[in-house]
Every structure is written in structure tokens, then in C-alpha cells.
């Protein structure tokens, strides 16, 4: 099993944090993982992306050129990275901030109003976790409970943990409720 993930958006959207969550989730399962952040000099508000690889095999390079899964939290990221997704790959789009549709018809695309859902649970800063919940519902390669365990490790307070869990569940429901 190898899953190559690229997460992209603006600095301040939790792009790098979500990548760390994925890496820890993979490590807890005993997989080899890599996490490679990339961000512009502006940091908050500038471009940010990270590559995550979770694999049962050795990882030769931490760079993801052709992701199995692409998370886009803003329009420039969709325009830049959509062409790179592997055929039959997964594209998750934050439709609250991206007002265009994907151009490819050979990939699996899901539009999630992540910022809107995050706002409804009390904080737009958890839109990344809403997207994570949607991913879990689609891929089903990690459980919600495993994800919550990793989120507990990263949450500085019980309040933040509870908010992250609620965002995760709402993201999961956004996909599971469609079926």
C-alpha cells in the first residue's frame, strides 16, 4: 500500500498541520511515512503545500509529483496542481473558497463546502479537518477513531480537541450522507 498525498492552499489554512496529522496516522499504523512542507516567504496568506507519503514500502523521495490524493483549499491550488493527479486519483476541493470546477474527467472529484461547515461548528480554521473527515469517508483506509487519537495528541486543550473532532465528524458526514 502506498498513498501519495498533496495538500495545498494558503498559509494559515492548516495545510502543514494536516500533513503532520496524516504522517502521524501512518506511523501509528506502522507504515513508512514522509512529510515535506513547502511554503512561500509570506507564510500566512501566501501559498503553502505539503507532500505526504504513507507506504508499506521504503520511500525513495519525499516529493509527491503525481498524487493519489490532492486536497485543494483555494482556487490557485486547483489551477496549479489538478493536472498532476494520477489517473483515477482523488481530488477534494473546498468549494467554499473555490468557485471553479475541476477540468479532468478521469479523476474522482468531491466538492466539500469545508469553510462553511467549519464556520457552522464554530471556527473556520478547522476547514482542513473537515476536509480530512471527508477523505476518511471516501478512502476508508483509516478509521475516524484512529484519526481522533492523532488529533488528541496534537490538540493543546480539550476545547480544541472537541472542536477538531466535531469538524472531522461533519466532514465525514458530508460524504457519508450523500450515499
Residue pairs with C-beta under 8 A, 6 or more apart in sequence:
1 31
1 54
1 55
1 56
1 141
2 53
2 54
2 55
2 56
2 57
2 68
3 53
3 54
3 55
3 68
3 69
3 139
3 141
4 51
4 52
4 53
4 64
4 66
4 67
4 68
4 69
4 86
5 19
5 22
5 51
5 52
5 53
5 54
5 64
5 67
5 68
5 69
5 70
5 71
6 49
6 50
6 51
6 52
6 64
6 67
6 69
6 70
6 71
6 81
6 84
7 15
7 18
7 19
7 22
7 49
7 50
7 52
7 70
7 71
7 73
7 128
8 15
8 47
8 48
8 49
8 70
8 71
8 72
8 73
8 74
8 77
8 80
8 81
9 15
9 47
9 48
9 49
9 71
9 72
9 73
9 74
9 77
9 94
9 128
10 44
10 45
10 46
10 47
10 48
10 73
10 74
11 39
11 40
11 42
11 43
11 44
11 45
11 46
11 47
11 48
12 43
12 44
12 45
13 48
13 73
13 74
13 125
13 127
13 128
14 125
14 126
14 127
14 128
14 129
15 39
15 48
15 49
15 50
15 73
15 128
16 37
16 39
16 48
16 50
17 128
17 154
18 50
18 71
18 128
18 129
18 131
18 132
19 35
19 37
19 50
19 51
19 52
20 35
20 154
21 132
21 147
21 150
21 151
21 154
22 33
22 35
22 52
22 54
23 33
23 34
23 35
23 52
23 54
24 150
24 153
24 154
25 54
25 142
25 146
25 147
25 150
26 32
26 33
26 52
26 54
27 33
28 146
28 149
28 150
29 142
29 146
31 54
31 55
31 56
32 53
32 54
32 55
32 56
32 57
32 58
32 59
33 52
33 53
33 54
33 55
33 59
34 51
34 52
34 53
34 59
34 62
35 50
35 51
35 52
35 62
36 50
36 51
36 52
36 62
36 63
36 64
37 48
37 49
37 50
38 48
38 49
38 50
38 51
39 46
39 47
39 48
39 49
40 46
40 47
40 48
47 76
47 77
49 77
49 81
51 62
51 63
51 64
51 67
52 64
53 59
53 62
53 64
65 84
66 84
66 85
66 86
66 89
67 81
67 84
67 85
67 86
67 89
68 85
68 86
68 89
68 90
69 89
69 90
69 91
69 92
69 135
69 139
70 81
70 82
70 84
70 85
70 89
70 90
70 91
70 92
71 92
71 128
71 131
71 135
72 78
72 81
72 82
72 91
72 92
72 93
72 94
72 98
73 94
73 97
73 98
73 114
73 127
73 128
73 131
74 94
74 97
74 98
75 97
75 98
75 99
75 100
78 93
78 98
78 100
78 102
79 100
82 91
82 102
82 103
82 104
83 104
85 91
85 104
85 107
86 107
87 106
87 107
88 106
88 107
88 108
89 107
89 108
90 107
90 108
90 110
90 135
90 138
90 139
91 102
91 104
91 107
91 108
91 109
91 110
92 110
92 112
92 131
92 134
92 135
92 138
93 102
93 109
93 110
93 111
93 112
94 112
94 113
94 114
94 115
94 127
94 131
95 111
95 112
95 113
95 114
96 113
96 114
96 115
96 116
96 117
96 127
97 115
98 111
101 109
101 111
102 109
108 138
110 134
110 138
110 175
112 130
112 131
112 134
112 171
112 174
112 175
113 174
114 127
114 128
114 130
114 131
114 134
114 171
115 124
115 127
117 127
117 130
117 167
117 170
117 171
117 174
118 124
118 125
118 126
118 127
118 129
118 130
118 167
120 170
121 163
121 166
121 167
121 170
122 163
122 166
123 163
126 163
126 164
126 167
127 167
129 151
129 164
129 167
129 168
129 171
130 167
130 168
130 170
130 171
130 174
131 171
132 147
132 168
132 171
133 144
133 147
133 167
133 168
133 169
133 170
133 171
133 172
133 173
133 174
133 175
134 171
134 172
134 174
134 175
135 171
136 142
136 143
136 144
136 147
136 168
136 171
136 172
137 171
137 172
137 173
137 174
137 175
137 176
138 175
144 168
144 169
144 172
147 168
148 165
148 168
151 161
151 164
151 165
151 168
152 161
154 164
155 161
155 164
